[in-house]
Amino acid sequence: MNFYRTEKFIRCDAPFKNADLVLAGLPYDGTSSLRPGSRFAPNAIRKQSYSIETFSHEQERDLSDYKLCDLGDLEVPYGNSEAVVKLVEKTAAHMLKNKKKVIYIGGEHLLTYPLIKQYAKKYKDLKVIYFDAHADFREAFYGSHLSHASAAKLTADIVGYDNLFMFGIRSFERNEYNYMKKKKVFFEDNLEHFNEKVEMIKDHPVYMTLDMDVFDPACVPGLGTPEAGGIFYDDFVNMLPGLSKLNLVGMDVLEIAPDYDPHGNTCIFAAKVIRELILNTVEK
Ligand SMILES: [Mn+2]
């Protein structure tokens, strides 16, 4: 497992060994179905992170007060999803062994599958919060079950259908929709029950996966698969108090396609989201 050196996310320049929180780029987009290029997202977001402040007035905390490490991007075997899945599993196991809290930056949503596999192995009663525009419940996509369109199903098959909580979901294939209903998966196209679910799961370890297409493409247009509708930045900020009640053991932020972000706004937006997630999660 090798990380190659890249620019670092703003103020994330501490060494891995004594870091309070770690960022790790996972630059894989091999199963992207519409607009590829999320492999370039970690670096594009890092680059734009220098346009935002390190201080958050929402949380009254500053990145400068913590030891944060940005590992760079994992060296992945492009074009070989099986090998990537294995490698990401190994990477997650390494992070868990070293007791590091990590925000993984993708890359595409398939990457959540190997991450969840390892986190569920370590945390037996793991709950998963899944932000997305898409259901991601396809049995297979273009003939492969290793697909970003199957990420939620792969997750549910590992942690159990009762332990997956999906928000912002507004794009389904009919069979997916019927299957999710039949299996009683919790999903909604907004955040109406977010705080209620937080209360329900706050005593459990929680993994949070954030597909950036949960946001309205009006504010986040540079995506692999944009979908009209969705949440706004203020909705995200309003969730932070709820998120801070959770025992978040791992997180990912995925699916930005910088080639469709010519003005850089999507990556600036993502950088701010990541700053808030760091400050919300790093040991208080
Ligand atoms: Mn999606």
Residues whose N, C-alpha, C, O or C-beta is under 5 A from the ligand:
A	BS01	MN	D132 A133 H134 D211 D213
